[in-house]
Amino acid sequence: METFAQLSATEQAARLHQLALTAVRLWPLECVRLEALKVRENAVYAVYTADHRRAVLRVHRPGYHSDAALLSELTWMNALAASGIEVPQPIPSRAGNAFELIHFASVPGARQVDLFEWIEGQPLGSVEHGLSGHSAEVDRIYATLGQLAARMHNHASKWLPPASFRRHSWCEAGLVGEAPLWGRFWELGTLSTAQRGLFNSVRARISEDLIRFGHTPDRFGLIHADLVPENILVKGDQVRIIDFDDAGFGWHLFEIATSLYFIRREGFYERAREALIAGYRQHRALPEEHLRLLPMFLAARGTTYLGWIHTRKGEAAAQELAPRIIDLAVAAAEDYLAAV
């Protein structure tokens, strides 16, 4: 019998869909239809209810977060909302739990499942296809995104998490240590000999620069860590942030680099960059001496995506994106070394 990992993406998605149908019954709503929004790391579904409302159900991949870490993610989201920053709000299950553990016969392991209120809006874009018709509004959108990022960083710098709070760290060990959070990127099999040499050099240089930069609260704290276009919802004048799955402790400049990384080759990149930084500075200081390190953080962000491919051998999505991700990471690494 084939293991779950050996099944096709279509077969895996079908089993996860059945798990989601089982899980949604544990929440106080009457689901009439589930629609898959994204089946990648996590399986995410729109839940349509009998009273014509919508919610978002998330089935987590196994092993990424402990139960304590997942509860911490939801705790921070609740705290952000309480401070006036509009983010998706978790909906407790019928038992009053922030998430449930689901055992399903045809899917291995217990899966963490949570449910969120629906937030209206269209994704700003995607990794695969760039911005979705929003390039004319890039100044406004990225200025607002910069403001939101700064407000989140301000909140985190003042907020006292509970003693049980646990999240991973995008520190130097998490980025370029012996066991980076997203994998040993320098071992990616599809890298050429020259590319492997480039990333080994970059890895050593980034480690030195990060240690020198330090972890003081004016530059390091709790961050979203995944402000890519598909996690930015736009509706009219409103810009909202979703998907805190990768949130953890890291440098504020890593947040900014993530926001800009996948649009670096777009004609509007400089406009977006300037708007993002200007918006950020409306709420939080960002000294020029810090900003000069942005090429380093862009290079560091690039290496994480190489690690993402490396740890997903055989997955169709990773293989499809691999050429572009390698190309972008090489360019970011070369720009960083040239700027040193």
Secondary structure, DSSP 4 states (H G I P E B T S, - for coil): ---GGGS-HHHHHHHHHHHHHHHGGGSSS-EEEEEEEEESSSEEEEEEETTS-EEEEEEPPTTSS-HHHHHHHHHHHHHHHHTT---PPB---TTS-SSEEEEETTEEEEEEEEEEE----EESEETTTEESS-GGGHHHHHHHHHHHHHHHHHHHHH----TT----EESHHHHHSSS-TT--GGG-TTS-HHHHHHHHHHHHHHHHHHHHH---TTTEEEE-----GGGEEEETTEEEE---TT-EEEEHHHHHHHHHHTTTTSTTHHHHHHHHHHHHHTTS---HHHHTTHHHHHHHHHHHHHHHHHTTTT-HHHHHHHHHHHHHHHHHHHHHHHH-
